[in-house]
Amino acid sequence: MDQLFCWATLCLAMFGHLGICVALYNRINATGLNRLTIKRIEKAIVLLCTAAPISLAAFELGSGSFANWNIQRENLSFASILYLGIGVFSAIAMFPFWIADRPRFAIAWERFTTVHEENVHQLHLRTPEAIQGNSFRKMARLPGNQIASLQCNHKRLAIDGLPNALHGFKIVHLSDIHLTGQLGVPFYRKAMDWVAQLQPDLILLSGDIVDYEHALDMIEPVFHGLEAAWGKYFVLGNHDRRLADPSLICKRLKSVGWVDLGAENIEFQAHGTLVRLLGNEAPWFYRHAEKPGFSTASQTGSVPGLIIGVAHSPDQFGWGIDQNCHLILCGHTHGGQIRFPGIGPVVAPSWFGSRYASGVFAKNQSVMHVSRGLSGVHPFRWGCLPEVSLLELLPKDSVPPIQGIHCISQTSN
């Protein structure tokens, strides 16, 4: 029983240790620090996560405190006791918060219903040109890897105070395109062709568009043919800052009809109702004329009937609430890239950890939709399909609590 207690303590301490490292990793990637600094801190976190327990274990093995799978508590060093104490305390203290932050508990199930999902698996086997890069091509062969898969979905969102004229207003939400050259134009066109036939009212893109200058030439063929009744708008994300001159992305997108929402707020009349779009690229860009806080005061003096905020990160949820946004659209987290059965995502670059990794969330009168995005720089996804979403806005009392998905079509090789 004594050894069982010792091993249970060790396992709990390691769980707490890992929790600290993941929490640090998530939060450092939510900052506006430059990429080189973040990468250096990431390496330090990984070193802490691996070197500390290995070094202590090696020391205790050498001193005879741990031999033949028996832990001699009375011989443990002060450093090991301190490590175990901090780890156990962290595990016990963080566990309730970690459970509460599981997306399945945070998602506002009563605020949406999924009408349709179309899942396309192993797109690279259907269209070999879908993957151009060697690293992505090799990783795509791993069992269950979804980097070359895609989900096109249609969701109905319950919006507080939605004007009658905007019932059924349809918005396409795109995010995290990540043009790198690893995934080819045919991969992206599968999503864009689906969007093109929807005839949406708005298309909104929430950042991370181009990672490398050589991929700028992909913008025109990827985004060609997308149209919306009241326009298409974009903000930049942290990966767009990889370019020496991120304004090149803005110029190329504007040349094919996109409007730069990161530079100024936009308002227009839709079905006789004033709609206002607010852009937020914090903490990576502050290009807005009213930086860093954006007022919802209408340029026309009229009260907007619908206010939509577009931010790259769900960390701006509070900003959207403060701006009285009815709807906030975000990306950045990629859904966590890996989702474990029953647990969900663990790693997500956010101050909230994986709480807002993807899905629909609500607070006060604001609804936030976080997209899993279309791509990324890491060549793996498990249990976390890339996505593009059509969001249909309906008044709050007309969308029943989710009862499952009404229609799913699946295609796979």
C-alpha positions as CSV (number, residue, x, y, z in Angstrom):
1,M,0.0,0.0,0.0
2,D,2.9,2.3,0.8
3,Q,4.4,1.8,-2.7
4,L,1.0,2.2,-4.3
5,F,0.7,5.6,-2.5
6,C,4.1,6.6,-3.7
7,W,3.4,5.7,-7.3
8,A,0.0,7.5,-7.2
9,T,1.8,10.6,-5.9
10,L,4.4,10.4,-8.6
11,C,1.8,10.1,-11.3
12,L,-0.2,13.0,-9.9
13,A,2.9,15.1,-9.7
14,M,3.7,14.4,-13.3
15,F,0.2,15.2,-14.4
16,G,0.5,18.5,-12.6
17,H,3.9,19.1,-14.1
18,L,2.6,18.5,-17.6
19,G,-0.4,20.8,-16.9
20,I,1.9,23.6,-16.0
21,C,3.9,23.2,-19.2
22,V,0.9,23.0,-21.4
23,A,-0.6,26.1,-19.7
24,L,2.6,28.0,-20.3
25,Y,2.8,26.9,-23.9
26,N,-0.8,27.9,-24.6
27,R,-0.4,31.3,-23.1
28,I,2.9,32.3,-24.7
29,N,1.4,31.6,-28.1
30,A,-1.4,34.0,-27.2
31,T,0.9,37.0,-26.8
32,G,1.9,39.5,-29.3
33,L,5.6,38.8,-29.0
34,N,7.6,38.3,-32.2
35,R,7.9,34.8,-33.6
36,L,11.6,34.4,-32.7
37,T,11.0,35.2,-29.1
38,I,8.0,32.9,-28.9
39,K,10.0,30.0,-30.4
40,R,12.8,30.5,-27.9
41,I,10.4,30.5,-25.0
42,E,8.7,27.4,-26.4
43,K,12.0,25.6,-26.5
44,A,12.6,26.6,-22.9
45,I,9.2,25.3,-21.9
46,V,9.8,22.0,-23.6
47,L,13.2,21.8,-22.0
48,L,11.6,22.4,-18.6
49,C,8.9,19.8,-19.3
50,T,11.4,17.1,-20.2
51,A,14.7,17.9,-18.5
52,A,13.5,18.5,-15.0
53,P,11.8,15.1,-14.3
54,I,14.5,13.2,-16.2
55,S,17.3,14.9,-14.3
56,L,15.6,14.2,-10.9
57,A,14.8,10.6,-11.8
58,A,18.5,10.1,-12.9
59,F,19.7,11.6,-9.6
60,E,17.4,9.5,-7.5
61,L,18.4,6.3,-9.4
62,G,22.0,7.1,-8.8
63,S,21.5,7.7,-5.0
64,G,19.5,4.5,-4.6
65,S,16.2,6.2,-3.7
66,F,14.5,4.4,-6.6
67,A,15.5,0.9,-7.3
68,N,13.7,-2.3,-8.3
69,W,10.5,-0.3,-8.9
70,N,10.5,0.7,-5.2
71,I,10.5,4.3,-4.1
72,Q,12.4,5.0,-0.8
73,R,10.6,8.1,0.5
74,E,13.0,8.7,3.3
75,N,16.0,8.9,0.9
76,L,14.4,11.3,-1.6
77,S,16.3,14.6,-2.1
78,F,14.8,18.0,-1.2
79,A,14.6,18.9,-4.9
80,S,12.5,15.8,-5.6
81,I,10.2,16.4,-2.7
82,L,9.8,20.0,-3.8
83,Y,9.1,18.8,-7.4
84,L,6.5,16.3,-6.2
85,G,4.9,18.8,-3.9
86,I,4.5,21.5,-6.6
87,G,3.3,18.9,-9.1
88,V,0.7,17.4,-6.8
89,F,-0.5,20.8,-5.7
90,S,-0.8,22.0,-9.3
91,A,-2.7,18.8,-10.3
92,I,-5.2,19.2,-7.5
93,A,-5.6,22.9,-7.9
94,M,-5.9,23.0,-11.7
95,F,-8.0,19.9,-12.3
96,P,-11.4,21.5,-11.5
97,F,-10.6,24.4,-13.7
98,W,-9.3,22.1,-16.5
99,I,-12.5,20.1,-16.4
100,A,-14.6,23.2,-16.4
101,D,-12.7,24.5,-19.4
102,R,-13.4,21.5,-21.6
103,P,-15.1,22.8,-24.7
104,R,-18.0,20.4,-24.3
105,F,-19.0,22.2,-21.1
106,A,-18.2,25.7,-22.4
107,I,-20.1,25.4,-25.7
108,A,-23.5,27.2,-25.8
109,W,-25.5,24.2,-27.1
110,E,-28.7,26.1,-26.8
111,R,-27.5,28.8,-29.2
112,F,-27.1,26.7,-32.4
113,T,-28.1,23.7,-34.4
114,T,-26.1,22.1,-37.2
115,V,-28.2,21.7,-40.3
116,H,-25.7,20.0,-42.6
117,E,-22.2,18.6,-42.6
118,E,-20.3,17.4,-45.6
119,N,-17.1,15.6,-44.7
120,V,-14.5,14.9,-47.4
121,H,-11.8,12.6,-46.3
122,Q,-8.4,12.0,-47.9
123,L,-8.7,14.7,-50.5
124,H,-5.1,14.2,-51.5
125,L,-6.0,10.7,-52.8
126,R,-8.7,12.1,-55.0
127,T,-6.6,15.1,-56.2
128,P,-2.9,14.5,-56.0
129,E,-2.2,18.2,-56.5
130,A,-4.0,18.9,-53.2
131,I,-0.7,18.4,-51.3
132,Q,2.5,20.0,-52.8
133,G,4.9,19.8,-49.9
134,N,6.9,16.7,-49.0
135,S,6.4,17.0,-45.2
136,F,2.7,17.3,-45.6
137,R,2.6,14.5,-48.2
138,K,4.5,12.1,-45.9
139,M,2.5,13.0,-42.8
140,A,-0.8,12.7,-44.7
141,R,-0.1,8.9,-44.9
142,L,-0.3,8.5,-41.1
143,P,-3.5,6.7,-40.0
144,G,-6.3,9.1,-39.2
145,N,-4.4,12.3,-40.1
146,Q,-6.9,14.8,-41.4
147,I,-4.7,17.5,-42.8
148,A,-6.0,16.8,-46.3
149,S,-9.6,16.4,-45.2
150,L,-12.4,19.0,-45.0
151,Q,-15.7,19.6,-43.4
152,C,-18.2,22.1,-45.0
153,N,-21.0,22.8,-42.5
154,H,-24.2,24.9,-42.2
155,K,-25.1,26.1,-38.7
156,R,-28.1,28.1,-37.5
157,L,-27.2,30.6,-34.7
158,A,-29.6,32.1,-32.2
159,I,-29.0,35.8,-32.0
160,D,-30.4,38.1,-29.4
161,G,-32.2,41.2,-30.7
162,L,-31.8,40.2,-34.4
163,P,-33.9,42.6,-36.5
164,N,-36.8,41.0,-38.4
165,A,-35.3,42.1,-41.7
166,L,-32.2,40.0,-41.1
167,H,-33.8,36.7,-40.2
168,G,-32.0,34.1,-42.2
169,F,-29.0,36.4,-42.9
170,K,-26.2,34.1,-44.2
171,I,-22.5,34.5,-43.4
172,V,-19.6,32.4,-44.6
173,H,-16.9,32.2,-42.0
174,L,-13.4,31.4,-43.3
175,S,-10.3,31.3,-41.1
176,D,-6.7,30.2,-41.0
177,I,-6.1,29.7,-44.6
178,H,-2.3,29.4,-44.1
179,L,-1.1,29.7,-47.7
180,T,2.4,28.1,-47.4
181,G,2.8,26.1,-50.5
182,Q,2.4,22.8,-48.6
183,L,-1.2,22.4,-49.6
184,G,-2.0,23.1,-53.2
185,V,-4.7,25.3,-54.8
186,P,-7.0,22.2,-55.4
187,F,-7.3,21.6,-51.7
188,Y,-8.5,25.2,-51.0
189,R,-10.7,25.2,-54.1
190,K,-12.7,22.3,-52.7
191,A,-13.8,24.6,-49.8
192,M,-14.1,27.8,-52.0
193,D,-16.2,26.0,-54.6
194,W,-18.6,25.0,-51.9
195,V,-18.8,28.6,-50.7
196,A,-19.2,30.0,-54.2
197,Q,-22.5,28.0,-54.8
198,L,-24.0,29.2,-51.5
199,Q,-24.7,32.8,-52.5
200,P,-24.1,34.2,-49.0
201,D,-24.9,37.7,-47.7
202,L,-21.4,38.1,-46.3
203,I,-18.1,36.4,-46.4
204,L,-15.8,37.1,-43.4
205,L,-12.2,35.9,-43.1
206,S,-10.7,36.0,-39.6
207,G,-6.9,36.0,-40.3
208,D,-3.8,33.9,-40.9
209,I,-4.0,34.1,-44.6
210,V,-0.4,33.8,-46.0
211,D,2.7,32.6,-44.2
212,Y,5.4,33.1,-46.8
213,E,5.9,35.6,-49.6
214,H,6.3,32.9,-52.3
215,A,2.7,31.9,-51.5
216,L,1.2,35.3,-52.3
217,D,0.6,34.2,-55.9
218,M,-1.9,31.6,-54.5
219,I,-4.3,34.3,-53.4
220,E,-5.9,34.9,-56.8
221,P,-6.6,31.3,-57.7
222,V,-7.7,30.3,-54.2
223,F,-10.1,33.2,-53.7
224,H,-11.3,33.5,-57.3
225,G,-15.0,33.5,-57.8
226,L,-16.2,34.2,-54.3
227,E,-19.0,36.7,-54.1
228,A,-21.4,37.9,-51.5
229,A,-24.4,40.2,-51.6
230,W,-22.9,42.7,-49.1
231,G,-19.2,42.0,-49.7
232,K,-16.3,40.0,-48.4
233,Y,-14.1,41.3,-45.6
234,F,-10.8,40.2,-43.8
235,V,-8.6,40.8,-40.9
236,L,-5.0,39.7,-40.5
237,G,-3.6,37.2,-37.9
238,N,-0.3,36.4,-36.2
239,H,1.1,34.3,-39.1
240,D,0.5,37.1,-41.5
241,R,3.2,38.9,-39.6
242,R,5.7,36.4,-40.9
243,L,5.9,38.4,-44.1
244,A,8.4,41.3,-44.1
245,D,5.6,43.5,-45.5
246,P,2.1,42.1,-44.4
247,S,0.5,44.9,-46.4
248,L,1.2,42.9,-49.5
249,I,-1.5,40.4,-48.4
250,C,-3.9,43.3,-48.0
251,K,-3.1,44.7,-51.5
252,R,-3.5,41.3,-53.2
253,L,-6.8,40.6,-51.4
254,K,-8.2,44.0,-52.2
255,S,-7.2,43.5,-55.9
256,V,-9.7,40.6,-56.0
257,G,-12.5,42.5,-54.3
258,W,-11.9,42.0,-50.5
259,V,-12.3,44.8,-48.0
260,D,-9.7,45.4,-45.3
261,L,-11.7,45.3,-42.0
262,G,-8.5,45.4,-40.0
263,A,-7.9,49.0,-41.2
264,E,-11.4,50.5,-40.6
265,N,-14.9,49.7,-39.4
266,I,-17.5,49.2,-42.1
267,E,-21.2,49.9,-42.0
268,F,-23.9,49.4,-44.7
269,Q,-27.6,48.9,-45.1
270,A,-28.9,45.4,-45.6
271,H,-32.6,44.9,-46.2
272,G,-33.1,48.4,-44.8
273,T,-31.2,47.6,-41.6
274,L,-27.9,49.1,-40.5
275,V,-25.1,46.5,-40.2
276,R,-21.8,47.4,-38.6
277,L,-18.6,45.3,-39.0
278,L,-15.7,45.7,-36.5
279,G,-12.2,44.4,-37.0
280,N,-9.7,43.4,-34.3
281,E,-6.2,42.0,-35.0
282,A,-4.9,42.4,-31.4
283,P,-2.4,41.7,-30.1
284,W,-0.4,41.3,-33.3
285,F,-1.6,44.3,-35.3
286,Y,-3.1,47.7,-34.4
287,R,-3.8,49.1,-37.8
288,H,-7.2,50.4,-36.9
289,A,-7.8,54.1,-37.1
290,E,-9.3,54.0,-33.5
291,K,-6.6,51.7,-32.0
292,P,-6.5,49.9,-29.7
293,G,-10.2,50.2,-28.7
294,F,-12.9,50.4,-31.3
295,S,-16.1,52.4,-30.6
296,T,-19.4,51.1,-31.9
297,A,-20.7,54.7,-32.4
298,S,-22.2,54.7,-35.9
299,Q,-20.7,57.1,-38.5
300,T,-24.2,57.9,-39.6
301,G,-25.5,58.5,-36.1
302,S,-27.9,55.6,-36.4
303,V,-28.0,52.7,-34.0
304,P,-26.8,49.5,-35.8
305,G,-29.4,46.8,-36.0
306,L,-26.6,44.2,-36.2
307,I,-23.0,44.4,-35.0
308,I,-20.5,41.8,-36.0
309,G,-17.0,41.6,-34.7
310,V,-14.2,39.8,-36.6
311,A,-11.1,39.0,-34.6
312,H,-8.3,36.6,-35.2
313,S,-8.2,35.2,-31.7
314,P,-11.1,34.1,-29.3
315,D,-9.1,36.0,-26.6
316,Q,-11.0,39.0,-28.0
317,F,-14.3,37.6,-26.8
318,G,-14.4,40.3,-24.0
319,W,-13.7,43.0,-26.6
320,G,-16.7,41.8,-28.6
321,I,-18.9,41.8,-25.6
322,D,-17.8,45.3,-24.7
323,Q,-18.6,46.5,-28.2
324,N,-22.1,45.0,-27.9
325,C,-21.4,42.7,-30.8
326,H,-24.3,40.3,-31.6
327,L,-21.9,38.0,-33.3
328,I,-18.1,37.6,-33.0
329,L,-16.1,35.5,-35.5
330,C,-12.6,34.1,-34.6
331,G,-10.1,31.4,-35.5
332,H,-6.4,31.1,-34.5
333,T,-6.7,27.9,-32.4
334,H,-7.3,25.4,-35.2
335,G,-9.6,23.5,-32.8
336,G,-6.5,22.4,-31.0
337,Q,-5.2,20.3,-34.0
338,I,-5.6,17.1,-31.9
339,R,-8.7,16.1,-30.1
340,F,-8.6,13.2,-27.7
341,P,-11.8,11.0,-27.3
342,G,-13.8,12.1,-24.3
343,I,-11.2,14.9,-23.5
344,G,-11.1,17.1,-26.5
345,P,-8.3,19.4,-27.3
346,V,-5.5,20.1,-24.9
347,V,-3.1,22.5,-26.7
348,A,-4.6,25.7,-28.0
349,P,-2.8,29.1,-28.3
350,S,-5.1,31.1,-26.1
351,W,-5.1,32.8,-22.7
352,F,-8.2,30.6,-22.0
353,G,-6.3,27.4,-22.9
354,S,-8.5,25.1,-24.9
355,R,-11.8,26.5,-23.5
356,Y,-12.6,28.3,-26.8
357,A,-10.7,26.0,-29.1
358,S,-13.7,25.8,-31.6
359,G,-17.4,25.9,-31.6
360,V,-20.2,28.3,-30.6
361,F,-20.0,30.2,-27.3
362,A,-22.2,32.8,-25.7
363,K,-22.0,35.4,-22.9
364,N,-24.5,38.1,-22.2
365,Q,-26.0,38.9,-25.6
366,S,-23.0,38.1,-27.7
367,V,-22.4,34.8,-29.6
368,M,-18.9,33.8,-30.7
369,H,-18.1,31.3,-33.4
370,V,-14.6,29.9,-33.4
371,S,-13.5,28.2,-36.6
372,R,-11.1,25.2,-36.7
373,G,-9.7,26.8,-39.9
374,L,-8.7,25.4,-43.2
375,S,-5.0,24.7,-42.7
376,G,-1.9,25.3,-40.6
377,V,1.9,25.0,-40.6
378,H,1.8,21.7,-38.6
379,P,1.2,18.6,-40.8
380,F,-1.1,16.8,-38.5
381,R,-4.7,16.8,-37.3
382,W,-6.5,14.0,-35.5
383,G,-10.1,14.2,-34.6
384,C,-10.2,17.8,-35.7
385,L,-11.3,18.3,-39.3
386,P,-10.5,21.5,-41.1
387,E,-13.7,23.5,-41.7
388,V,-15.5,26.2,-43.6
389,S,-18.9,27.3,-42.2
390,L,-22.1,28.9,-43.4
391,L,-23.7,30.6,-40.4
392,E,-27.4,31.4,-40.7
393,L,-28.7,34.0,-38.3
394,L,-32.1,33.5,-36.6
395,P,-33.8,35.1,-33.6
396,K,-33.0,33.5,-30.3
397,D,-36.3,31.9,-29.7
398,S,-36.4,30.2,-33.1
399,V,-33.4,27.9,-32.7
400,P,-34.2,25.0,-30.5
401,P,-31.5,23.4,-28.3
402,I,-29.3,21.1,-30.4
403,Q,-30.9,17.7,-31.0
404,G,-28.1,16.4,-33.2
405,I,-27.3,17.1,-36.8
406,H,-30.2,17.1,-39.2
407,C,-28.2,16.0,-42.3
408,I,-24.7,14.6,-42.7
409,S,-23.2,13.5,-46.0
410,Q,-19.8,11.8,-45.9
411,T,-17.4,11.1,-48.8
412,S,-14.1,9.3,-48.3
413,N,-11.7,7.0,-50.0
